[in-house]
Amino acid sequence: MMILREPQASDEVVLRLAHEEVLQDGMNFLLDGFSQDLDFETYLQNVVNTRNGKNLSPDRVRARFLVACVGDEIVGRISIRFSLNEWLSKFGGHIGYAVRPSFRRKGFASEILRLGLVVAKRSQLERVLITCLDENKGSIRVIEKNGGVLESKVVDQGKLLRRYWIDLS
Ligand SMILES: CC(C)(COP(=O)(O)OP(=O)(O)OC[C@H]1O[C@@H](n2cnc3c(N)ncnc32)[C@H](O)[C@@H]1OP(=O)(O)O)[C@@H](O)C(=O)NCCC(=O)NCCS
């Protein structure tokens, strides 16, 4: 069984590793200003601040960052943004997720998004925008399995991006 939970101090080693693993896909596993030379306690405080909408830089919105655990393993993560700024409403969307390479093709991303949608609904979001690259077959499948309806395709930095909405009402 999978659960989504807040990251905690004892996750430091595995989360630093997961971040390096996912960088190879050109993505970040950890957000909220993480870099490997940042003190982990400061990073966790950033996560809490982002959740509470505190000390946000102008380009950031209130958001939750949750790790996805199966047994003792952290297999992936999800980020749920509670509003859309200009960039998010075009390209970024409400939700982003990633699965660590060694845990892929086991249905985990599909379950991460399913559980993340429950969190989004509980947080009063009525519908969510999720975007993914037109070439990202895995993510397209994950979104469509979770009820995503394709609204449009747009070009972001020379790459074709799909924009999907999922109705939570
Ligand atoms: C995209 C990603 C999240 C998929 O994670 P995952 O845990 O492997 O996905 P799932 O196992 O839930 O797979 C869902 C479906 O997509 C299919 N799929 C997954 N990866 C695929 C791939 N590379 N090519 C084709 N199909 C793929 C699976 O077969 C499955 O299909 P099914 O439901 O018909 O059996 C993962 O590859 C990842 O983290 N990539 C880097 C970050 C990223 O792209 N995040 C999404 C940003 S929009």
The ligand as a MOL file (V3000), in Angstrom:
LIG
                    3D

  0  0  0     0  0            999 V3000
M  V30 BEGIN CTAB
M  V30 COUNTS 48 50 0 0 0
M  V30 BEGIN ATOM
M  V30 1 C 6.5170 9.4980 -16.0990 0
M  V30 2 C 6.6960 8.7130 -14.7910 0
M  V30 3 C 6.1500 9.5570 -13.6530 0
M  V30 4 C 5.9260 7.3960 -14.9010 0
M  V30 5 O 6.0570 6.7110 -13.6620 0
M  V30 6 P 5.7250 5.1400 -13.5060 0
M  V30 7 O 5.6200 4.8430 -12.0620 0
M  V30 8 O 6.6770 4.3760 -14.3250 0
M  V30 9 O 4.2820 5.0730 -14.1780 0
M  V30 10 P 3.2550 3.8540 -14.0310 0
M  V30 11 O 4.0100 2.6250 -13.6930 0
M  V30 12 O 2.1440 4.2810 -13.1570 0
M  V30 13 O 2.7670 3.7150 -15.5240 0
M  V30 14 C 1.5320 4.1950 -15.9960 0
M  V30 15 C 1.3240 3.7130 -17.4080 0
M  V30 16 O 2.2780 4.3320 -18.2760 0
M  V30 17 C 3.0350 3.3470 -18.9490 0
M  V30 18 N 4.3900 3.8190 -19.0150 0
M  V30 19 C 5.1700 4.1970 -17.9790 0
M  V30 20 N 6.3630 4.6150 -18.4530 0
M  V30 21 C 6.3070 4.5060 -19.7890 0
M  V30 22 C 7.2300 4.7710 -20.8260 0
M  V30 23 N 8.4640 5.2440 -20.5740 0
M  V30 24 N 6.8380 4.5210 -22.1070 0
M  V30 25 C 5.6220 4.0690 -22.3830 0
M  V30 26 N 4.6780 3.7830 -21.4320 0
M  V30 27 C 5.0420 4.0030 -20.1570 0
M  V30 28 C 2.9330 2.1090 -18.0850 0
M  V30 29 O 3.1260 0.9390 -18.8590 0
M  V30 30 C 1.5280 2.2170 -17.5620 0
M  V30 31 O 0.6020 1.7940 -18.5750 0
M  V30 32 P -0.6490 0.8770 -18.1920 0
M  V30 33 O -1.3620 1.5670 -17.0930 0
M  V30 34 O -1.3910 0.8140 -19.4580 0
M  V30 35 O -0.0640 -0.4130 -17.7440 0
M  V30 36 C 8.1840 8.3720 -14.5370 0
M  V30 37 O 8.7300 7.8030 -15.6830 0
M  V30 38 C 9.0080 9.5960 -14.1490 0
M  V30 39 O 9.1130 9.9220 -12.9690 0
M  V30 40 N 9.6380 10.2570 -15.1330 0
M  V30 41 C 10.4330 11.4610 -14.8860 0
M  V30 42 C 9.6000 12.5790 -14.3200 0
M  V30 43 C 8.3730 12.8890 -15.1520 0
M  V30 44 O 8.3650 12.7960 -16.3770 0
M  V30 45 N 7.3120 13.2910 -14.4430 0
M  V30 46 C 6.0800 13.6790 -15.0520 0
M  V30 47 C 6.1550 15.0840 -15.4380 0
M  V30 48 S 4.6700 15.5190 -16.2970 0
M  V30 END ATOM
M  V30 BEGIN BOND
M  V30 1 1 1 2
M  V30 2 1 2 3
M  V30 3 1 2 4
M  V30 4 1 2 36
M  V30 5 1 4 5
M  V30 6 1 5 6
M  V30 7 2 6 7
M  V30 8 1 6 8
M  V30 9 1 6 9
M  V30 10 1 9 10
M  V30 11 2 10 11
M  V30 12 1 10 12
M  V30 13 1 10 13
M  V30 14 1 13 14
M  V30 15 1 14 15
M  V30 16 1 15 16
M  V30 17 1 15 30
M  V30 18 1 16 17
M  V30 19 1 17 18
M  V30 20 1 17 28
M  V30 21 1 18 19
M  V30 22 1 18 27
M  V30 23 2 19 20
M  V30 24 1 20 21
M  V30 25 1 21 22
M  V30 26 2 21 27
M  V30 27 1 22 23
M  V30 28 2 22 24
M  V30 29 1 24 25
M  V30 30 2 25 26
M  V30 31 1 26 27
M  V30 32 1 28 29
M  V30 33 1 28 30
M  V30 34 1 30 31
M  V30 35 1 31 32
M  V30 36 2 32 33
M  V30 37 1 32 34
M  V30 38 1 32 35
M  V30 39 1 36 37
M  V30 40 1 36 38
M  V30 41 2 38 39
M  V30 42 1 38 40
M  V30 43 1 40 41
M  V30 44 1 41 42
M  V30 45 1 42 43
M  V30 46 2 43 44
M  V30 47 1 43 45
M  V30 48 1 45 46
M  V30 49 1 46 47
M  V30 50 1 47 48
M  V30 END BOND
M  V30 END CTAB
M  END
